[in-house]
Amino acid sequence: MPDTDLQHLIRLLSRLPGLGPRSGRRLALHLIKKREQLLLPLLEALRATAENVRTCGVCGNLDTRDPCSICADPRRDDHILCVVEDVADLWALERSGAFRGTYHILGGVLSALDGITPEDLHIERLLRRCSGGGVAEVILAMNATVDGQTTAHYVASRLQALGQNIRVTGLAHGVPMGGELDYLDEGTLTTALASRGVL
Ligand SMILES: [Zn+2]
């Protein structure tokens, strides 16, 4: 039977996303066995993260500086805002290297089921950023889920109501690169066909 320190660690690890008590126990044992290679460096990384990482007051990104390194970068085009649900989505777009504008993190999506209303998201902050006249285009890069698309429509209508002539766009939905038609669901195929383009 693990002693209380170990039990506490296992309980905390079990609360991480995708893990449960069993994986919590396995992780705790693994960390203890790899004390020098993993446990102590992890301890240091957790401490540094807790002390240094903050939320950017402009876009909501996580960084050791505020404004974050993207907002503060003069090479980024701040006339184009890309609105994403979460920091993980920003990271995904940054990995692609395809976007040179700036971001706005909503902090989630509207959800009747989970009781998430517009007030729970960073929508007002987005409207404030856009009301100054410096934003030419807002890309709504929400996930292709029902809640994601509902949120995109809601944000689009609020942006249009600003009367700033902002171009509001959305990501294309369709056949993924390397995707085979036979493996796609009907919704993806229907959307891909509806948004077909000239080659
Ligand atoms: Zn930022």
py3Dmol code that shows the C-alpha trace and the ligand (Angstrom):
import py3Dmol

protein = """\
ATOM      1  CA  MET A   1       0.000   0.000   0.000  1.00  0.00           C
ATOM      2  CA  PRO A   2       1.517   3.375  -1.012  1.00  0.00           C
ATOM      3  CA  ASP A   3       2.166   5.863   1.792  1.00  0.00           C
ATOM      4  CA  THR A   4       0.299   9.181   1.928  1.00  0.00           C
ATOM      5  CA  ASP A   5       2.776  11.265  -0.135  1.00  0.00           C
ATOM      6  CA  LEU A   6       2.607   8.695  -2.871  1.00  0.00           C
ATOM      7  CA  GLN A   7      -1.168   8.439  -2.613  1.00  0.00           C
ATOM      8  CA  HIS A   8      -1.408  12.209  -2.948  1.00  0.00           C
ATOM      9  CA  LEU A   9       0.793  12.164  -6.074  1.00  0.00           C
ATOM     10  CA  ILE A  10      -1.263   9.341  -7.587  1.00  0.00           C
ATOM     11  CA  ARG A  11      -4.507  11.219  -6.891  1.00  0.00           C
ATOM     12  CA  LEU A  12      -3.169  14.352  -8.600  1.00  0.00           C
ATOM     13  CA  LEU A  13      -1.816  12.440 -11.602  1.00  0.00           C
ATOM     14  CA  SER A  14      -5.157  10.625 -11.943  1.00  0.00           C
ATOM     15  CA  ARG A  15      -6.868  13.968 -12.422  1.00  0.00           C
ATOM     16  CA  LEU A  16      -4.848  14.817 -15.553  1.00  0.00           C
ATOM     17  CA  PRO A  17      -6.868  14.704 -18.791  1.00  0.00           C
ATOM     18  CA  GLY A  18      -7.179  11.211 -20.228  1.00  0.00           C
ATOM     19  CA  LEU A  19      -5.785   9.515 -17.111  1.00  0.00           C
ATOM     20  CA  GLY A  20      -7.457   7.573 -14.319  1.00  0.00           C
ATOM     21  CA  PRO A  21      -6.372   5.882 -11.066  1.00  0.00           C
ATOM     22  CA  ARG A  22      -4.657   3.009 -12.874  1.00  0.00           C
ATOM     23  CA  SER A  23      -2.576   5.207 -15.205  1.00  0.00           C
ATOM     24  CA  GLY A  24      -1.958   7.533 -12.221  1.00  0.00           C
ATOM     25  CA  ARG A  25      -0.362   4.651 -10.300  1.00  0.00           C
ATOM     26  CA  ARG A  26       1.714   3.581 -13.321  1.00  0.00           C
ATOM     27  CA  LEU A  27       2.916   7.150 -13.931  1.00  0.00           C
ATOM     28  CA  ALA A  28       3.851   7.665 -10.271  1.00  0.00           C
ATOM     29  CA  LEU A  29       5.931   4.465 -10.235  1.00  0.00           C
ATOM     30  CA  HIS A  30       7.573   5.409 -13.531  1.00  0.00           C
ATOM     31  CA  LEU A  31       8.492   8.873 -12.214  1.00  0.00           C
ATOM     32  CA  ILE A  32      10.024   7.415  -9.060  1.00  0.00           C
ATOM     33  CA  LYS A  33      12.057   4.873 -11.024  1.00  0.00           C
ATOM     34  CA  LYS A  34      13.305   7.638 -13.367  1.00  0.00           C
ATOM     35  CA  ARG A  35      14.102  10.047 -10.543  1.00  0.00           C
ATOM     36  CA  GLU A  36      17.114  11.759 -12.178  1.00  0.00           C
ATOM     37  CA  GLN A  37      16.000  11.652 -15.817  1.00  0.00           C
ATOM     38  CA  LEU A  38      12.327  12.555 -15.339  1.00  0.00           C
ATOM     39  CA  LEU A  39      11.058  13.286 -11.833  1.00  0.00           C
ATOM     40  CA  LEU A  40      13.490  16.081 -10.905  1.00  0.00           C
ATOM     41  CA  PRO A  41      13.484  17.809 -14.353  1.00  0.00           C
ATOM     42  CA  LEU A  42       9.653  17.627 -14.322  1.00  0.00           C
ATOM     43  CA  LEU A  43       9.575  19.175 -10.865  1.00  0.00           C
ATOM     44  CA  GLU A  44      11.770  22.035 -12.125  1.00  0.00           C
ATOM     45  CA  ALA A  45       9.661  22.506 -15.290  1.00  0.00           C
ATOM     46  CA  LEU A  46       6.421  22.614 -13.262  1.00  0.00           C
ATOM     47  CA  ARG A  47       7.904  25.164 -10.873  1.00  0.00           C
ATOM     48  CA  ALA A  48       9.163  27.385 -13.741  1.00  0.00           C
ATOM     49  CA  THR A  49       5.786  27.153 -15.507  1.00  0.00           C
ATOM     50  CA  ALA A  50       3.842  28.041 -12.360  1.00  0.00           C
ATOM     51  CA  GLU A  51       6.120  31.017 -11.689  1.00  0.00           C
ATOM     52  CA  ASN A  52       6.682  32.412 -15.187  1.00  0.00           C
ATOM     53  CA  VAL A  53       3.861  31.538 -17.573  1.00  0.00           C
ATOM     54  CA  ARG A  54       1.061  34.075 -17.752  1.00  0.00           C
ATOM     55  CA  THR A  55      -1.917  34.887 -19.974  1.00  0.00           C
ATOM     56  CA  CYS A  56      -1.408  37.598 -22.612  1.00  0.00           C
ATOM     57  CA  GLY A  57      -3.661  40.552 -21.807  1.00  0.00           C
ATOM     58  CA  VAL A  58      -4.198  41.240 -25.519  1.00  0.00           C
ATOM     59  CA  CYS A  59      -4.913  37.861 -27.128  1.00  0.00           C
ATOM     60  CA  GLY A  60      -5.142  35.329 -24.282  1.00  0.00           C
ATOM     61  CA  ASN A  61      -2.094  33.308 -25.394  1.00  0.00           C
ATOM     62  CA  LEU A  62       0.168  31.706 -22.761  1.00  0.00           C
ATOM     63  CA  ASP A  63       3.704  33.060 -22.633  1.00  0.00           C
ATOM     64  CA  THR A  64       6.397  34.175 -20.202  1.00  0.00           C
ATOM     65  CA  ARG A  65       5.777  37.771 -21.305  1.00  0.00           C
ATOM     66  CA  ASP A  66       2.688  39.979 -21.535  1.00  0.00           C
ATOM     67  CA  PRO A  67       1.952  41.041 -24.302  1.00  0.00           C
ATOM     68  CA  CYS A  68       2.993  37.632 -25.628  1.00  0.00           C
ATOM     69  CA  SER A  69       5.818  37.155 -28.142  1.00  0.00           C
ATOM     70  CA  ILE A  70       3.314  36.964 -31.040  1.00  0.00           C
ATOM     71  CA  CYS A  71       1.475  40.193 -30.095  1.00  0.00           C
ATOM     72  CA  ALA A  72       4.821  41.942 -29.483  1.00  0.00           C
ATOM     73  CA  ASP A  73       6.377  40.783 -32.785  1.00  0.00           C
ATOM     74  CA  PRO A  74       6.393  43.738 -35.259  1.00  0.00           C
ATOM     75  CA  ARG A  75       6.643  41.278 -38.168  1.00  0.00           C
ATOM     76  CA  ARG A  76       3.181  39.883 -37.386  1.00  0.00           C
ATOM     77  CA  ASP A  77       0.271  41.496 -39.222  1.00  0.00           C
ATOM     78  CA  ASP A  78      -2.113  42.854 -36.587  1.00  0.00           C
ATOM     79  CA  HIS A  79      -4.697  43.794 -39.228  1.00  0.00           C
ATOM     80  CA  ILE A  80      -5.667  40.111 -39.441  1.00  0.00           C
ATOM     81  CA  LEU A  81      -6.977  38.370 -36.331  1.00  0.00           C
ATOM     82  CA  CYS A  82      -7.439  34.621 -36.166  1.00  0.00           C
ATOM     83  CA  VAL A  83      -9.990  33.633 -33.512  1.00  0.00           C
ATOM     84  CA  VAL A  84      -9.455  30.188 -31.964  1.00  0.00           C
ATOM     85  CA  GLU A  85     -11.134  28.281 -29.143  1.00  0.00           C
ATOM     86  CA  ASP A  86      -8.033  27.390 -27.188  1.00  0.00           C
ATOM     87  CA  VAL A  87      -4.265  27.934 -26.927  1.00  0.00           C
ATOM     88  CA  ALA A  88      -3.784  24.395 -28.317  1.00  0.00           C
ATOM     89  CA  ASP A  89      -5.410  25.579 -31.566  1.00  0.00           C
ATOM     90  CA  LEU A  90      -3.008  28.555 -31.712  1.00  0.00           C
ATOM     91  CA  TRP A  91      -0.103  26.134 -31.275  1.00  0.00           C
ATOM     92  CA  ALA A  92      -1.450  23.950 -34.109  1.00  0.00           C
ATOM     93  CA  LEU A  93      -1.675  26.944 -36.474  1.00  0.00           C
ATOM     94  CA  GLU A  94       1.805  28.139 -35.435  1.00  0.00           C
ATOM     95  CA  ARG A  95       3.235  24.669 -36.153  1.00  0.00           C
ATOM     96  CA  SER A  96       1.875  24.961 -39.699  1.00  0.00           C
ATOM     97  CA  GLY A  97       3.742  28.260 -40.153  1.00  0.00           C
ATOM     98  CA  ALA A  98       0.960  29.297 -42.548  1.00  0.00           C
ATOM     99  CA  PHE A  99      -0.403  32.251 -40.585  1.00  0.00           C
ATOM    100  CA  ARG A 100       1.466  35.543 -40.068  1.00  0.00           C
ATOM    101  CA  GLY A 101      -1.321  37.550 -38.459  1.00  0.00           C
ATOM    102  CA  THR A 102      -2.216  37.710 -34.758  1.00  0.00           C
ATOM    103  CA  TYR A 103      -4.638  35.704 -32.638  1.00  0.00           C
ATOM    104  CA  HIS A 104      -7.540  35.960 -30.247  1.00  0.00           C
ATOM    105  CA  ILE A 105      -8.281  33.094 -27.862  1.00  0.00           C
ATOM    106  CA  LEU A 106     -11.991  32.734 -27.057  1.00  0.00           C
ATOM    107  CA  GLY A 107     -11.443  30.353 -24.147  1.00  0.00           C
ATOM    108  CA  GLY A 108     -14.037  27.812 -25.301  1.00  0.00           C
ATOM    109  CA  VAL A 109     -17.239  27.676 -27.320  1.00  0.00           C
ATOM    110  CA  LEU A 110     -20.890  28.393 -26.623  1.00  0.00           C
ATOM    111  CA  SER A 111     -22.618  25.301 -25.314  1.00  0.00           C
ATOM    112  CA  ALA A 112     -26.221  24.998 -24.170  1.00  0.00           C
ATOM    113  CA  LEU A 113     -25.397  21.587 -22.711  1.00  0.00           C
ATOM    114  CA  ASP A 114     -22.519  22.852 -20.539  1.00  0.00           C
ATOM    115  CA  GLY A 115     -24.186  26.209 -19.835  1.00  0.00           C
ATOM    116  CA  ILE A 116     -21.467  28.240 -21.586  1.00  0.00           C
ATOM    117  CA  THR A 117     -22.857  31.655 -22.545  1.00  0.00           C
ATOM    118  CA  PRO A 118     -21.229  34.565 -24.480  1.00  0.00           C
ATOM    119  CA  GLU A 119     -20.279  36.161 -21.133  1.00  0.00           C
ATOM    120  CA  ASP A 120     -18.104  33.127 -20.333  1.00  0.00           C
ATOM    121  CA  LEU A 121     -15.986  33.677 -23.463  1.00  0.00           C
ATOM    122  CA  HIS A 122     -13.586  36.493 -24.420  1.00  0.00           C
ATOM    123  CA  ILE A 123     -16.008  37.929 -26.972  1.00  0.00           C
ATOM    124  CA  GLU A 124     -16.283  41.457 -25.559  1.00  0.00           C
ATOM    125  CA  ARG A 125     -12.504  41.738 -25.553  1.00  0.00           C
ATOM    126  CA  LEU A 126     -12.484  40.694 -29.222  1.00  0.00           C
ATOM    127  CA  LEU A 127     -15.132  43.313 -30.073  1.00  0.00           C
ATOM    128  CA  ARG A 128     -13.072  45.965 -28.273  1.00  0.00           C
ATOM    129  CA  ARG A 129      -9.969  44.976 -30.275  1.00  0.00           C
ATOM    130  CA  CYS A 130     -11.982  45.242 -33.492  1.00  0.00           C
ATOM    131  CA  SER A 131     -13.854  48.465 -32.767  1.00  0.00           C
ATOM    132  CA  GLY A 132     -10.789  50.691 -33.137  1.00  0.00           C
ATOM    133  CA  GLY A 133     -10.780  50.368 -36.926  1.00  0.00           C
ATOM    134  CA  GLY A 134      -7.349  48.728 -37.235  1.00  0.00           C
ATOM    135  CA  VAL A 135      -8.627  45.220 -38.017  1.00  0.00           C
ATOM    136  CA  ALA A 136      -9.324  44.399 -41.675  1.00  0.00           C
ATOM    137  CA  GLU A 137     -10.103  40.694 -41.395  1.00  0.00           C
ATOM    138  CA  VAL A 138     -11.168  38.268 -38.670  1.00  0.00           C
ATOM    139  CA  ILE A 139     -10.720  34.565 -39.400  1.00  0.00           C
ATOM    140  CA  LEU A 140     -13.055  32.425 -37.284  1.00  0.00           C
ATOM    141  CA  ALA A 141     -11.020  29.235 -36.884  1.00  0.00           C
ATOM    142  CA  MET A 142     -13.349  27.303 -34.599  1.00  0.00           C
ATOM    143  CA  ASN A 143     -13.452  23.533 -34.582  1.00  0.00           C
ATOM    144  CA  ALA A 144     -15.798  21.897 -37.086  1.00  0.00           C
ATOM    145  CA  THR A 145     -18.202  20.826 -34.328  1.00  0.00           C
ATOM    146  CA  VAL A 146     -21.823  21.928 -33.875  1.00  0.00           C
ATOM    147  CA  ASP A 147     -20.858  24.127 -30.890  1.00  0.00           C
ATOM    148  CA  GLY A 148     -17.800  25.477 -32.749  1.00  0.00           C
ATOM    149  CA  GLN A 149     -19.875  26.504 -35.752  1.00  0.00           C
ATOM    150  CA  THR A 150     -22.694  27.954 -33.597  1.00  0.00           C
ATOM    151  CA  THR A 151     -20.059  30.068 -31.849  1.00  0.00           C
ATOM    152  CA  ALA A 152     -18.560  31.163 -35.178  1.00  0.00           C
ATOM    153  CA  HIS A 153     -21.965  32.353 -36.416  1.00  0.00           C
ATOM    154  CA  TYR A 154     -22.628  34.202 -33.168  1.00  0.00           C
ATOM    155  CA  VAL A 155     -19.213  35.946 -33.203  1.00  0.00           C
ATOM    156  CA  ALA A 156     -19.622  36.789 -36.912  1.00  0.00           C
ATOM    157  CA  SER A 157     -22.967  38.507 -36.249  1.00  0.00           C
ATOM    158  CA  ARG A 158     -21.502  40.496 -33.333  1.00  0.00           C
ATOM    159  CA  LEU A 159     -18.539  41.568 -35.508  1.00  0.00           C
ATOM    160  CA  GLN A 160     -20.807  42.619 -38.371  1.00  0.00           C
ATOM    161  CA  ALA A 161     -22.910  44.664 -35.912  1.00  0.00           C
ATOM    162  CA  LEU A 162     -19.813  46.782 -35.157  1.00  0.00           C
ATOM    163  CA  GLY A 163     -20.226  48.379 -38.608  1.00  0.00           C
ATOM    164  CA  GLN A 164     -16.459  48.492 -39.178  1.00  0.00           C
ATOM    165  CA  ASN A 165     -16.570  46.733 -42.580  1.00  0.00           C
ATOM    166  CA  ILE A 166     -14.418  43.925 -41.216  1.00  0.00           C
ATOM    167  CA  ARG A 167     -14.054  40.943 -43.527  1.00  0.00           C
ATOM    168  CA  VAL A 168     -15.221  37.931 -41.502  1.00  0.00           C
ATOM    169  CA  THR A 169     -14.011  34.599 -42.859  1.00  0.00           C
ATOM    170  CA  GLY A 170     -13.993  30.957 -41.764  1.00  0.00           C
ATOM    171  CA  LEU A 171     -11.683  28.018 -42.404  1.00  0.00           C
ATOM    172  CA  ALA A 172     -12.586  25.704 -45.292  1.00  0.00           C
ATOM    173  CA  HIS A 173     -14.011  22.362 -44.228  1.00  0.00           C
ATOM    174  CA  GLY A 174     -13.505  19.358 -46.437  1.00  0.00           C
ATOM    175  CA  VAL A 175     -11.288  16.485 -47.478  1.00  0.00           C
ATOM    176  CA  PRO A 176      -8.083  16.423 -45.379  1.00  0.00           C
ATOM    177  CA  MET A 177      -4.680  16.193 -47.116  1.00  0.00           C
ATOM    178  CA  GLY A 178      -3.967  12.526 -47.754  1.00  0.00           C
ATOM    179  CA  GLY A 179      -7.585  11.695 -46.979  1.00  0.00           C
ATOM    180  CA  GLU A 180      -9.452   8.954 -48.829  1.00  0.00           C
ATOM    181  CA  LEU A 181     -13.095   9.602 -49.695  1.00  0.00           C
ATOM    182  CA  ASP A 182     -14.150   6.113 -48.657  1.00  0.00           C
ATOM    183  CA  TYR A 183     -13.057   6.836 -45.054  1.00  0.00           C
ATOM    184  CA  LEU A 184     -14.803  10.201 -44.666  1.00  0.00           C
ATOM    185  CA  ASP A 185     -18.115  10.682 -42.869  1.00  0.00           C
ATOM    186  CA  GLU A 186     -21.114  11.993 -44.824  1.00  0.00           C
ATOM    187  CA  GLY A 187     -20.999  15.445 -43.156  1.00  0.00           C
ATOM    188  CA  THR A 188     -17.388  16.039 -44.243  1.00  0.00           C
ATOM    189  CA  LEU A 189     -18.101  14.830 -47.793  1.00  0.00           C
ATOM    190  CA  THR A 190     -21.239  16.975 -48.086  1.00  0.00           C
ATOM    191  CA  THR A 191     -19.336  20.081 -46.900  1.00  0.00           C
ATOM    192  CA  ALA A 192     -16.383  19.316 -49.181  1.00  0.00           C
ATOM    193  CA  LEU A 193     -18.692  19.016 -52.177  1.00  0.00           C
ATOM    194  CA  ALA A 194     -20.617  22.189 -51.285  1.00  0.00           C
ATOM    195  CA  SER A 195     -17.390  24.211 -50.952  1.00  0.00           C
ATOM    196  CA  ARG A 196     -15.700  22.770 -54.047  1.00  0.00           C
ATOM    197  CA  GLY A 197     -13.383  25.090 -55.988  1.00  0.00           C
ATOM    198  CA  VAL A 198     -12.078  25.470 -59.531  1.00  0.00           C
ATOM    199  CA  LEU A 199      -8.740  23.662 -60.053  1.00  0.00           C
TER     200      LEU A 199
END
"""
ligand_1 = """\
1
ZN
Zn -0.835 37.950 -27.228
"""
view = py3Dmol.view(width=600, height=400)
view.addModel(protein, "pdb")
view.setStyle({"model": 0}, {"cartoon": {"style": "trace"}})
view.addModel(ligand_1, "xyz")
view.setStyle({"model": 1}, {"stick": {}})
view.zoomTo()
view.show()
